[in-house]
Amino acid sequence: MMSSAVPLIGLPMDVKTIEDKPFHAVGEKYINAVVHGAKGFPVMLPAMGEGKQLQAIGERFDLSDIVGQLDGLFLPGSVANMAPERYGQTQQTPDLPRDPQRDETTLQLVKLALEFKIPLLGACRGFQEINVALGGTLHQQVHTVPGYMDHREDAQASTEEQYQLAHEIQLAPNGLLASLANSEVVSVNSLHGQGIDRLAEGLEVEARAPDGLIEAFRLANTSHFVLGVQWHPEWRIDQHPFYASILTAFGDAVRQRHQQRCL
């Protein structure tokens, strides 16, 4: 990867089956969020595999060399969930959508982003990946845990309806998100089945849902921009100032990293 005059933001891809063949893909809304929200150039990062396949790729490429040339990393959401084995659990339901290649790749990306102090933003699955990469755990099915509400979208609804504001969240006083929202209560969308069980050490809660479920966190006691949100801030940023402010803050950190890298 050559040096660039514009900030480069890595976007990990999913493995999708299309007409019985595997493809690597990332949602257009995430690309738009990087370009129009964070104002960076998206660099697609393939889910490079697991086990022997990943080992063989690693013999040809050092992922740290690639990540070191990025100015930011945005971990997007996905239909697939993280494999429970990644956080020390056994799978509760046989039909859990999985993407082991993405698991393998993103868990490494998170650790490298932290090592190189690259601005990191995770949304939905990406939020969960950061927590697991740092040693946290997840509820596999939040709606089955006593005391929690159902945070999933209506599968029969249209896409526009699914991404509508679903519930309020309470923002941590004096936190990053509270400063962006200029409020301690905002409303967000909700399209997830899994959620935070044990928060990883080093992360600090930025927001909670009405039932107490953690909805956002940041890396504590550091100026390094690391933010995870359980909702989808990439959705219709032109219509949601709070969502847009998250992408803007991420973009500001990305540009600062870019300036330092180009010195």
Sequence and secondary structure as in RCSB ss.txt:
>XXXX:A:sequence
MMSSAVPLIGLPMDVKTIEDKPFHAVGEKYINAVVHGAKGFPVMLPAMGEGKQLQAIGERFDLSDIVGQLDGLFL
PGSVANMAPERYGQTQQTPDLPRDPQRDETTLQLVKLALEFKIPLLGACRGFQEINVALGGTLHQQVHTVPGYMD
HREDAQASTEEQYQLAHEIQLAPNGLLASLANSEVVSVNSLHGQGIDRLAEGLEVEARAPDGLIEAFRLANTSHF
VLGVQWHPEWRIDQHPFYASILTAFGDAVRQRHQQRCL
>XXXX:A:secstr
    SS EEEEE EEEEETTEEEEE  HHHHHIIIIII  EEEEE    SHHHHHHHHTT  HHHHHTT SEEEE
   SSB  GGGGT   S TT  B HHHHHHHHHHHHHHHHTT  EEEETHHHHHHHHHTT  EES GGGSTT   
    TTS HHHHTS  EEEEE TTSHHHHHHTSSEEEE    S EESS  TTEEEEEE TTS EEEEEESSSSS 
EEEESS TTTTTTT HHHHHHHHHHHHHHHHHHHHHT 
